[in-house]
Amino acid sequence: MNYFDIAIQKKAESSKNEINFKKAQQFFFKKEWDSTLVYSMKQLNSNSNLETKAYCHYFRGFSLKKKELYKQAHIEFGLINKSFQYYYLVNNNIGGLFYFEENFEKALTYFLKAENEILNHKDESEIADLYSNIGICYMHLNQFTKAESYLKKDAFLNPKQITKSLVRSYINIANFYYEQYKDQEGIYYFKKAYTLSKSIKDFKLKENAAFNMAVVEENRSNYKKALDYRKEAEDWKDSLNNQNKIWAVADFEKKFAVAQKQKQIKVLQVENKLKNTERNSLFFAAIGLLLILTAGVYLYGQKVKNTKIIVLQKNKLDELNATKDQLFSIVSHDLRSSVNALKTSNAKLSATLETKNYNELNQLIIQNSTIANGAYSLLDNLLHWAMLQTKQLYFHKESVHLYSVVQQIEYNYKPLLLDKAITFENSVSKNIFIFVDLDSLKIILRNLLDNAIKFSNENGSINFHTQETDSDFCELIIQDNGIGMNENTIKELLQEGEILAKKNNSEIIGTGLGMQLCKQMIKKNSGTIAIESELHKETKMILTFPKTRNNG
């Protein structure tokens, strides 16, 4: 029990005649928010002094906040007089409301107002929460130096005592460094959080720590470790669900017992009424029959509805199985083709080594590299497509500097661009930030740039540029002067439900899986894709993404 809880208890003991206040205080401690709201309102409707009213408004504001009714909570906290002894806690709670509403600038103002008083009371749990909230607010406001200072204060408040707050602090610091692309520092704190999470009993934090490590290993392309961490995160998630189910069952049993008691009381009341008013028996019998008929009609309707749902689910399952079979068939065929091509090329390579024809040897090595890159790209797309279909792919939307991402993708594909002597131009505006998941954006741009290179002629050109259509969205256009495509090919690529499409150019290894993956990831990022192309002239891939709020 903290100092404020003690103050509430003393207030209740000194207010013996105010029964409603005492009940409100008891329900507040039990975290029964609805009952707290009822009795605090009853107390406010009586003649209460200014201090008692302040406590009641605080009970109501806090309860409404817990019920996620933030607008009403604002109103209740606003009714508390500033002379209230614990008004700094009001500021702290108002800051929390703005924090949940993602108005980080206003949240920060109120948290800073409460800071000195909270520090004076030396409640480590309360101080840790405050530091964490202030640090996260500064991070969202891009004031990274201050954010780092507060997040580290939170983490090092009591570093020797392993608590949920410490683990959460390390996760916040790790996310802070990741936000600035300082991956090494971020990974260090993700590892610390994961190690410390083994010593706590909070399943949600354990799941979060394991999941973060899975994302780290995926970014390192260490998929075996990533899978192990994902399995661990799922295990903790199942444990949390089981715990919640136990609590839900206990709550249900409690409510059921109360309902049964109430039912027995109602039965007795009905029996008494029937004894005194036998003339109403026919009326109640008629009502009972009507209820039975209504229930019968309702149950029949539910049965018909459930039958329709089962049929729809069966059709969906058949469709998914057909898609799976088609995918395995095409992928296995293309992998076999690429492996066979590699086998044939290696045989030629061996023969060329004996003849010492170095020019031909160089060409064969380049050919082997191209085949291997194609097969790797196919497998990488297959992995992400499978994770997307099974909902295992982690999506975290954030503010992303588009120019920097395109620059990074260009760097990764520099060797392929040089190999075909293709000119690459990054004309993306340096002032644009979009609100998307960074990892999926990279996958989309890699696939589209890879396609542009594949279907461009030697000495061609590829251009990335932006076009601002309105204040909320931005167009990213990927343009090449390659072989282009006809209207039928464009329709096939953009058609909904079109899972796979074979390339007309049989020399290029692929299944169309990359394009399907791009479409799904663009959709999950609230974006759109359109294609403009002229055969043997040029192709434009037009992507639309939402801008970051308050983006200039």
C-alpha positions, 0 to 999 in steps of 0.5 A: 500500500502506497502513501496515497492509499494510506491517505484514502484509508485515513480519510474513510476512517475519519468520515464514519458518517459518510457511508457512500464514501467508505463504500467507494473507497473499498471498491476503489481498492478492490479495483471494481470500477463500476461500483466505485463510480456508483458510490462516488456519485452518490457521495457527490450528490450529498452535501460533501466538503471540498476535500471529500468531493476532490477524492470522489472526482479522483475516484471517478476519473481514475475508474473511467481511465481504467475503463478507457473512457478517456473523454469522461475521465478528463472531465472528472479530473478537471473538476478537482480543485487545485488546492487538493493536497494530492493534485500532482497525482491529478496532473500525472493521471491527466498526462496518462490520458493524453499519453493513451490518446497519443498527444505526447506533447500535452502528456509531457507537460503534465508529467513534468508538472507532477515530477518533483512531487512524485520524486519527493515521495520516493515511491520507486514504482511510481517514479519508474512509471513516470520516468518511463512515460516521460522518456517515451513522450520525448522519443515520440517528439524526436527529442532523443537526448532527453528521451535517453536520459529518462529511459536510463533513469528508469532502468537504473533506478534499482538495477540490482532488483529484478522487477517487471519495471526493470525489464520493461525499461530495458525494452523501452531503451532498446526500442529507443535505439532501434528508432534511431537505427542504432541496432547494436545498442538496441540489441544489447538491451533487448538481450538484457531484457530477455535474460532478466525476463526469466526471473519474473512471473509476468507472462506478457513481458516474457512473451514480449522479450522473446518476441523482440529477440525473434525480430532481432534474429530475423533481421540478422537472417538467423531464421533458426534462432528466430524460430526458437524465440518465436516458439518461446513467445508463443508458449508464453502467450499460451500460458497467459491465455490459460491464466486469463481463462482460469480467471475468467472461469472463476469470475464466471462461476462467481457470477453464475452463483449470484445468478442462481441465487437471484433465480431462486429468489425470483422463483419464490416471488413468482410462486407467491404471486401465483398463490395470490393471483390464480386468475393470472395463471393463464396469462403467464402460461401463454407468455411461457408458450410464446417464449418457448416458440420464440426460443425454438425459432431462434435456435432453428435460425441459429442452426441454419446460420451455423450451417451456412458458416460451416459451408463457407469455411469449408469452401475457404479451406478448399480454396486455401488447399488448392492455393497451397498445392499450386504454390508447392507445384510451381515453387518445386518446379522453379527450384528444380529448374534453378538447381538443374541450371546450376548443375549444368553450369558447374559441369561447364565450369569444370570443363572450362577449368581444364581448358583454362579459358578464363573469359568463359570461366568468368562468364560461368561464375557470373551465371552461377551467381545470378542463378543462386541469387534468383533461387535465394530471392525465391526462397526469401519471398516464400518464407515471408509469404508463408509467415504472412499467410499464417499471421506470424509476420510482425507488423509495427507501423512507425514514422519512416524516412523514405529517402533513407530507405530507398538509399539503403535498398540502392546500396544493397543492389549496387552489384546487380546494377553495375553488372547490367550497367544500369543507371539508378536515380534516387529522386525521392523528396528528403522531406517525406516521412511515411507511416508504415512497417519498416521491414515490410517496406524494405521487402516491397522495395527490394522485390520491385527493384529486383524486378526492374533490374531483371526486366531492364536492358543493359545500359538502362535506367531506373528512377525512384521519385515521389509525388505528393497527391494530398496532405495525407498520402504520398506516391512513390513511383518506380520507373524503368525503361525496360521491356515493359508489359501488355494490358493483359499482364498488368490485369493479371498482376493486379487481379485479386486472388491471383496467387501465382503467374508464370513469367513469359520470359522463361529465362528469368527464374520466378513464380510471381510470388514476389508480386503477390507478397508486395500486394499483400504487404502494401495492403497491410500498410494501408497503401495501394499499387497501380501499374502503368506500362508500354511494351518495349518502352517503360514501366511505372510501379505507382505505390501510395502510402500514408504520410506520418502525422504532422509531416511537413 
